Amino acid sequence: MTPIALMINGLPGKVAETIARHAETDGRVRLLPWSLTGPDIVEPTVRVGSTDIALIRPDARETKIPELITAHGPFITVDYTHPSAVNDNVDFYCRHGLPFILGTTGGDREGIRKRVTESTIPAVISPNMAKQIVGIMAMVEYAAKTFPGLFKGFRMEVRESHQSWKADTSGTAKAMIRYFNDLGVDFTEDRIHKERDPEVQKREWHIPEEHLDGHGWHTYTLTAPDGSSQFALTHNISGRDIYAGGTLDAVAYLDKKVRAGITGRVFSMIDVMTNA
């Protein structure tokens, strides 16, 4: 099987770097030595493992990407950039016919889905690329559909902690809240307790110091109106390696859809995991 040509955008960001490092050793893909980057990045290249990857700033991409497509043929892109860039990036991918995996949170998610469905490409879009977390989310979603109102009247507390430079609220937390709303819980996104202070994370959350710059710790706590019962769901991820497997599985899945001639479709990680 010919390896899938893959561009990972968002370098020198740490999540993109982790995915690229895993891609180097994954026989299913061939890591292309280019990456779309942000306007403030000054270095021309970044080294990932044994690969020197050229960084393409926004002012050069309209010229450079068509050249790469002509020279190397079609390829799949993975986006781990910045929430503020998501809408523009998706428009760029759709205009240039680049099937993509969107692991970045933020942006106008409904607008993004609409843009893809009106395009000539398929995409995989998910607020979380870790298969185990996606599985837990699917279980809660199933409960919400099967037992609506199960926790009606319960109070909920949502606590999430991420590295200090994470710009937005966790997309996973936002999705989970929607499921708990269907389970009868009255809770809104603005009540999420977001922690981004490394000192508080060390002192109160006991997050290992080596993972302060890369972690995702979440706890959802439900308490009965009279306080007599309490339920909690916790998933603590330290580091970023867990996201690589799901992302690269999504690349292989999307490549099959491209080869099958699928266009204008948005797929989820559930689709990837069930091979739907």
Buried (B, 14 or more C-beta within 10 A) or exposed (E): EEEBBBBBBBBBBBBBBBBBBBBBEBEBBBBBEBBBBBEEBEEEBBEBBEBEBBBBBBEEBEEBBEEBBEEEEEBBBBBBBBBEBBBEBBBBBBBBEBBBBBBBBBBEBEEBBEBBBEBEBBBBBBBBBBBEBBEBBBEBBEBBEEEEEBBEEBBBBBBBBBBEEBEBBBBBBBBBBEBBBBBBBEBEEEEBEBBBBBEEBEEEBEBEEEBBEBBBBBBBBBBEEEEEEEEEBEBEBBBBBBBBBBBBBBBBBBBEBBEEEBBBBBBBBBBBBEEE
